[in-house]
Amino acid sequence: MDTLAFPARVELARLPTPLQPLDRITEKYSTPFDGPRIWVKRDDLTEAAMSGNKLRKLEFIAGAALERGCDTLITCGGLQSNHCRTTALVGARLGLNVHLILRGEHSGEMDGNLLLDRLAGAKVSFYPQRQYFREQQEIFAHWEKVYADHGHKALLIPTGASDGLGIWGYLAGSQELLQDCHRAGFRPEYVVCATGSGGTQAGLTLGFHLAGAATVVEGYAVCDDEQYFIRKVHEDVAAWSADGGHGFDEKTLNVSVNADYIGPGYAVADEPVYRTIAEAASLEGLVLDPVYTGKAFHGLLQELGRGRYRDCDNLVFVHTGGHYGLFPHRAHFAFLE
Ligand SMILES: *Cc1c(COP(=O)(O)O)cnc(C)c1O
């Protein structure tokens, strides 16, 4: 691991983020089932408005953009994409143009992440869901050409910045987390995160593997299915290996995905998820989001109750951010009144 040469990186995140125990959650949801002490890695604190897991990936993406002489970032995501919001702010911070390809119909309302995209000065184009998925490559190529015709050079960033470059973010993140745990006096047996485009899980899984740690990374899917993410994590690691000539066989990685808590679909949650979000906030002061972290954390609590982690002493939940995505879901919290 020491011999890995990290590529160009722009320091944007405030690192290391804190590692904190969640002792009231542990007492209520884990101890009665002989489960582990639950910890949280606060990657919701990587910055302020840029916060979340995407910032770790974008440190390396931005590094590549500057190295390649790009002055424009083009990326894509849902209307409330945390990744797009982070990219918009990173672009503004570095003086780069940002163009966002967003999935869905724009109602005209600016809320949550979309408001921040706009404040950051990003250009935004909306595409209906079907066209977005069917023509994504063409849409990227179109905007790349539009910018090129105006003398700009764009870097195209895939969904969630999950590719062979973005993976470096959580390769570095896994090293940081191992140090945090070492300092706190334990080895993490399980690390749990929400999985949406796979890059966070890919970086963590690869990082712990290369460090020789016995840590199992378990991704709780928020969309798609188990097979999809096993393939996606392997693809991202294969791309990483090919890009850097690491000669790493991605098939040697054990990829663990739990797809039982997706609920009705991406960005759609049932009431128990909203109740878990409220409980984490009131018990621990930990604010989760309904699209990613709330769903994954809710799934984790259910699995603890089923004895899934009975063999384990310490489990770390990675809080990947997403706070701004909470606000457009305000109507689902009527039960608090
Ligand atoms: C994007 C995102 C995730 C998922 O990370 P991937 O690397 O895309 O799998 C999890 N939580 C939040 C808050 C996110 O924005």
The ligand as an SDF file (V2000), in Angstrom:
LIG
                    3D

 15 15  0  0  0  0  0  0  0  0999 V2000
  -23.6180    9.5690   -3.8310 C   0  0  0  0  0  0  0  0  0  0  0  0
  -23.9470    9.3080   -2.4170 C   0  0  0  0  0  0  0  0  0  0  0  0
  -23.8280    8.0280   -1.8600 C   0  0  0  0  0  0  0  0  0  0  0  0
  -23.4300    6.8350   -2.6720 C   0  0  0  0  0  0  0  0  0  0  0  0
  -22.0680    6.8250   -2.9870 O   0  0  0  0  0  0  0  0  0  0  0  0
  -21.5970    6.0980   -4.3240 P   0  0  0  0  0  0  0  0  0  0  0  0
  -20.1400    6.2440   -4.3000 O   0  0  0  0  0  0  0  0  0  0  0  0
  -22.2720    6.8390   -5.4390 O   0  0  0  0  0  0  0  0  0  0  0  0
  -22.0750    4.6920   -4.2600 O   0  0  0  0  0  0  0  0  0  0  0  0
  -24.1010    7.8530   -0.5280 C   0  0  0  0  0  0  0  0  0  0  0  0
  -24.5260    8.8790    0.2300 N   0  0  0  0  0  0  0  0  0  0  0  0
  -24.6820   10.1210   -0.2710 C   0  0  0  0  0  0  0  0  0  0  0  0
  -25.1940   11.1770    0.6350 C   0  0  0  0  0  0  0  0  0  0  0  0
  -24.4070   10.3810   -1.6000 C   0  0  0  0  0  0  0  0  0  0  0  0
  -24.5660   11.6090   -2.0850 O   0  0  0  0  0  0  0  0  0  0  0  0
  1  2  1  0
  2  3  1  0
  2 14  2  0
  3  4  1  0
  3 10  2  0
  4  5  1  0
  5  6  1  0
  6  7  2  0
  6  8  1  0
  6  9  1  0
 10 11  1  0
 11 12  2  0
 12 13  1  0
 12 14  1  0
 14 15  1  0
M  END
$$$$
